[in-house]
Amino acid sequence: MLSTTSHRRTRGVLLPLLFLSLLAACGGDGAARADDAPADGAISRVDDAGRTVRLPRPARRIVSLIPSATETLVALGATDLLVGRTDFDHGPEVDGLPSVGGGMDPSMEALLALRPDLVLGWETRGDASITRRLTELGIPAFMVSIEDTSDVFRSVDNLGRLTGRDAAADSLAAALRLQLAELSASVAGRPRPTVFFLVWNDPPMTAGPETFISQLVEVAGGRNVFADAGSDWPNVSLEAIVRRDPDFLVLPQGEKGGAHDVARLRGEPGWREMRAMREGRTILVPSDLMNRPGPHMGEAARRLRDALHPGAAQP
C-alpha cells in the first residue's frame, strides 16, 4: 500500500548512483542511533511525525497498521511480537493473526482488545486522530512515512531498535543494499528505456522522481518517463502519457477494481495507441510486491530488471 503523504522531499540523491550513496549514507548507524536509550533497556526514538516515542523496554505486543512494516518485522525474525494486523496483510506468518481492519481506519475496539505495547501507524500529516486516541489511552504509537528508499532503511533501523533486533536490522539493511547495488551494476552502460508506472487508472496516477518506485526503476536500468513530475504521486492525463509514449508500461496486479487489467486497457482509447501496449511491452508485477517499500524491494527491482534487460540477468 502506498503512503498517502504528498509532500515532496529534497534528498540530493543522484541516480543511477543512488545506491552507492546509500551505502555511505546509510551504512553507519552512529547518527541514526544517537537517541538510543541507556543500557537499562529503555528506548527513545523519534518517529516520522517528529514525535519522541519512549518504551520502557523493547516492544513485545505490536499491532502493525502498515503492511510494509509488518513484512519488515517478519524479516527481522520478530513475527512472534505481532499480535494484530490489517486486512491488507497476507502470508503464512500473519494470516492467523486477528485483523483490526484498515490501516487508516482501524477498529479501535479490536485494536485495544489486543493490548498492544506498541502500534505502528501511517504518518499522514493530515489526520492525527489515531495517534491522539492511542496517546490518550497510554499506548505508544510510532508513526511511519516511507516515500523513497532511504526511508526504507531508516524504517528497518527504527523497527530493529524498537524490537531489540538491532543485529537483524543491520543484516537486513546490508543485504538489501547489496541486492540493489548488484542490480544497478548489472545494467551499467546499457541503454535506459523509458518506463511508465501505473499506480491507478481513473484518473491515471504515477510515481514521481523522489519515490521508491522511481528509484527502483532506475536501479533496474530504466528511466521514469515522468521523472520531471513536481510531486510524489502525481495525477497525469492520458494524453500526456500517449504523448511521451513510454517504452514499457508497468502494471501492478492485484488491486481491487481491475484498474490494471491489461486486456481491458488494451481496448481503451489512448492506451491502445501506445507502442508499449500494441507491442506487448507491459510488465506485470504483483501489487503487494511492488507497492510495499520494505524488505522485498530488492526482489521488486530484480523483476523490473529482468523485464527491461533480460540479457543482464545472471545465470
N, C-alpha and C positions, 0 to 999 in steps of 0.2 A: 504494500500500500504506500503510495507516495505521500510525503509530508505535505501539509497544507500551507506551510509557510511560503509567503510570496515575495518576501523582500530579497533583494539581490546583494550578495556579498562581494567585496573586493578582496580576492585572495592573493593576487600577484603570482598565480601559478601559470607557468607557460607550458603548453602542450606541444609536441608529444614528450617533452622532458619531465612531465608531471611526476612520474613515479621515481625518477632519480632524485628529485627534490623531496619527495615524500620520505625516501629512505633516510635523508639527512634531517628533515624537519620533524619526522615522527619517530625516528629511530631511538632517540634518547628520551627518558621519561623523567628527568630531573625537574623540569619546569612544570610538566603536567601533573606531577605528584607533590608540588610544593604545598598543597593544602591537605596532604595526608595527615592522619591523626597520629598521636604518640603510640608507644608500644603497648598501651593498656587495652588495645582492641577497638577503641572508639574511632569513628571515621567521619571526616568532614569533607564534602565535595560540593563544588559549585555546579549547578545544573545549567542546561541551555537556556533557561529563563533568567539566569543570573541570580538564582536563589541559592543560599548556602543550606545544604541538606546534611543533617547530622544524625548518625546512627551510633548507638552505644556499642555495637558490635556488628560484624558482617551480617547482612540480611539472611534470614532463614525461612521466611514465608513471603514469597514475591508474587504479586499479581502483575502481569505484563499486559498493557493495553496496546503494545506495538509489536506487530509480527516480526519485524527485523530484530528487535531486542530479544524477543522470545527465542529466535533462531540463534542469536549470539550466546544466550545463556546455555542453550543446548550444546553449542560448540565449545563452550568453556567447561563442560562437564558439570554444569550446575542445574541439570534438569530436576534433581531432587528438591531444589529450593523453590520450584514453581508450584503454586497452589491454585492459580487461576489464569485463564487466557481469554482471548476474544473469539468471536465466531469465525474470524479470518485466519486463525492459527490452525495448521493441519500438520499431520505427521505422526508416526507411531510413538514418538516420545511424549507428545502432548495431547493426543486425541482423547485420552482418558481423563483429562483434567476438566473440571467444571468451567463453563464459559460464563462471562459476565455480560455478554452482548457485544456491542460495537466498541471500537477503540475510542471514538469521540463521544459516544453517548452510552456508557456502560450503565448497567443496573447497579445503583449504589447499594441496594439491599443485598443483592447477590455478592457484591464485592465485599461488603462489610462482614457478611457471614463467613467469609474465608479467613478472617482475622489476619490480614497481611501485616508484616512489619515494614514493607516497602511496596509502593506502587510505582510502576514505570509508565509514564504517560506522555502524550504528544505535547510539545511546546507550540502553542497556536498563536500567541501574541494577540489574539482577539477575544478569547473566552477563557478566563481563569476560574470558571465556576467549579470544575472538578478539583483543581488544586486547592481552592479556598475551602470547599467542603471537607476534603481529606484533612487539611490543616486544622480545621475546627474540631475534627474528631481525633486529632493527635496521631494521625497516620502519616508517616513520611512519604512524600511524593517526589520523585525525581523526574523532571521534565526533559525530554529528548527532542532535538531537532536535527535532522540529517538532510542536507542538501547536496553536499559534494563528498568526495572520497575522504578528504581529511576529517570530515565529521564522523565517518565510519570508524576511523582509527581512534578518534577521541572517545567515541561511544564504547568501543571494545575496552579501552583503558579504564573508563569510568565503571563499567559493569564488572570488570575484573576486580577493581578495588572494592566496590560495594558488596561483593560476594566473597571476598577473601581469596579470589582466584587470580592473583596478580601474575604468577608464573604462567598460568594457562593463557591469560590475556596477552602476555608478551609473545608467547609461542604462536598464538593465532595471528597476531598482527604481523609477525615476521613471515609466517607462511603466506599470508595474503600479499604482502609487499613483494615477496619472491615470485609468486604466481604472476602478478601484474607486470613486474619488471621483465620476466622471461617472455611474456606475451608481447610486450612492447618491442623487445629486442628482435623477436621473430619476424616482425613486419617492417623493421627498419629499412629504409631505402626503397620500399615498394610504393607504387602509385596509390594514392588515397582516394577511393571512390566516395562520392557524397552519399549521405545516409539521412533518411527522414525517419524519425521515431514517432509512432502514433501513440500518444498517451490516451486520447479519447477522440471520438469521431464526430460528435454532434454538440457543439461545433468542434472542428479539429483543434487539438491541443498537442503541443510537442514539448521537448526538453530544451531549455536554454543552455547557453555555453558554460555556465558555472554550476551545473548539476552533475551528479554522479553518472547519470545516463550519458550525457555528452562526453564526459571524461572516459567512460568505458568504451564508447565508440572510438575515441582517439587511440586508446590503448590497443584496440582490436585492429587498428590500421585503417579506420575510416575517417570521414570528416563530416561533422554535423552540418547539414545543409542550412540550418538556421543558427549557425554559430554567431550571427550578428544580432540575435534577439536581445531585447532590452530587459527581459525578466526571466525568472527561473522556469516557469511553466506557462509559456505564452499561448494564447489562442491565435491561430493563424488562419487566413482564408484559404479555401480550397484553390482559388485562383492563384494565390501566391505559391502554393505547393506545386501546382501544374507548371507555373512559370519557371520555377527553379529546377523542375524535372530531375529529382534525385536519382542516382544510380541504383540505390537499394531502398526498399521500404521495410522497416522493422515493425512487425505486428505482434504484440504480445497476445497470447491466447489464454482464455480462462476468465476474462472479465464478464460480469453479468450483462445481458442485453445484446451480446453478439456484435458489438461495435467494431470488432476486429475480424469479422468473418470475411475471409479472402474472396470466396465465391460471390458474396453479396456485393462487396466493394468493387469487384472486377466488372460488374454490370452497371455501376452507377456513373452518371456523368461526372467528368473531372477525373475520377480515379481511373476509369478505363482508358483515358487518354495518356496516362503516364507510361513512359517506356518501361519502367521497372515492373509495372503491373502487366503490361502486354507481354513482356519477355520473361516473366516468371522470376524476376529478381526480388522476391519477397522472402524475408527472413522471419520465420515463425518461432517464437520463444515463449516459454511458459511465463505468464504474468507473475506468478509467485517467485520465480527466479529473477526476472529482470527488474521488477519494480520494488524489490526489497533490498535496500542498501545495507548489507550485512555480511556474514561470513561466507556467503556463496557468490559474492560479486566476481571472484576470480573465475568461477565456472561460467557466469553470465558473459564475461568478456571473452572467454575461450570459445563459446558458441558463436559469438559475433565474429571473432577472428576466423574461425573455420569456415563460416559462410562467406565472408568478404575475401579471404585469401586462403582457399583450401590447400594451395601448394605450400603454405607456410607451416602447416600442422606437422609436428614431429611424429615419426613413425612409432 
